[in-house]
Amino acid sequence: MKIGIMQGRIFSNNSFGENKVSKKSLKEFKIIKKIGFDYIELVVDKNLFFFKLLNYYKFFSKRGIFYSINIDYFVKKNFFANLNNSNKIIDKIITFSQKNKIKTIVLPCIGKNHLSESKLFNLINILDSKIKKKNIKIALELNYITKKNKRRLKKNIGICYDTGNLGKNSFSFLKKNYKYINHIHIKDINKINKKNTFLGKGFINLKKIIKFILKNKYKNSITLETFFRKDKKIEDAIFNLNQLKSLL
C-alpha cells in the first residue's frame, strides 16, 4: 500500500484550505521520500497552474515520486458547463500521466461538479472511452452514488473515498461502496468548526476505517490531505504520516 501527500501541503505560498500550488511547492519533490512518503499527489488547481509547470514535472518524474493527479479544478467548475474545454483538460492530463507513469487520476464530483445520476453516467462513459487500453485508473471523488451508477463503474473507473468530505457518514459510505474504491484521501475533521485538524484529533473514526480496509485487503493508494500549521508544515506532515502508520 502506497502512502502519499497532496501537493502544496509541505511548501506553498498559501494557507491550508485550498488546493493551490506554486513554483515554491516544487521543493516538496526533493524531500518527499526523505520524510517517509512514497509519492506526492499532483494538483491541477482552479487556475490551471499545473500546465505552466509541466516541464518541471517531467524533470522530477524521473525520481519515481508521482503516483496520482487530483484535478481539483473541477471542484469549482462543472464538467459539462464547457464540455469542449473539459475534454481538452482531461486529454492533456491523460497524455501526461501515460508519459510519466502516473497510475491514478482523481476527478472530483463534488462542489460545483456535483452531478445528477444521468450526468455522472455520461461522465463515466466519456472517461471510459478515453482510458480504454491505457494503464491508468480514474477515481471519482464523490459523496453519494446510486446503485445504478455503481453498476456502471468499470474495472479502471472507481471511487475516491475521502474520509473528511463524508463527515459522520464516512464509515457507512465505506462499507456500502468498498469494492468500488480505488483511491483514498485521508483527513480528520474538528468537532467544533468542522474544519481539518491533525489525524486522530477530530471526530472521524480513522481507527475503525483503517481496520476495515486492512481486513478487506485494500492494496491501492492513500493520500494525506491533512492539516498543517503555517510555520511547521514538514513537522506536521511527518506527525500525520506517523499517526496513519500507527494504525496500519
Secondary structure as UniProt FT lines:
FT   STRAND          3..6
FT   TURN            7..8
FT   TURN            16..17
FT   HELIX           23..27
FT   HELIX           28..31
FT   TURN            32..36
FT   STRAND          39..43
FT   TURN            46..47
FT   HELIX           49..52
FT   HELIX           54..60
FT   HELIX           61..63
FT   STRAND          66..70
FT   HELIX           73..76
FT   TURN            79..82
FT   HELIX           83..99
FT   TURN            100..101
FT   STRAND          104..108
FT   HELIX           111..113
FT   HELIX           117..131
FT   TURN            132..133
FT   STRAND          137..141
FT   HELIX           147..152
FT   TURN            155..156
FT   STRAND          157..162
FT   TURN            163..166
FT   HELIX           167..169
FT   HELIX           170..177
FT   HELIX           178..180
FT   STRAND          181..186
FT   STRAND          188..189
FT   TURN            191..193
FT   STRAND          196..197
FT   TURN            199..200
FT   HELIX           206..215
FT   TURN            216..217
FT   STRAND          221..224
FT   TURN            230..231
FT   HELIX           233..245
FT   TURN            246..247
//
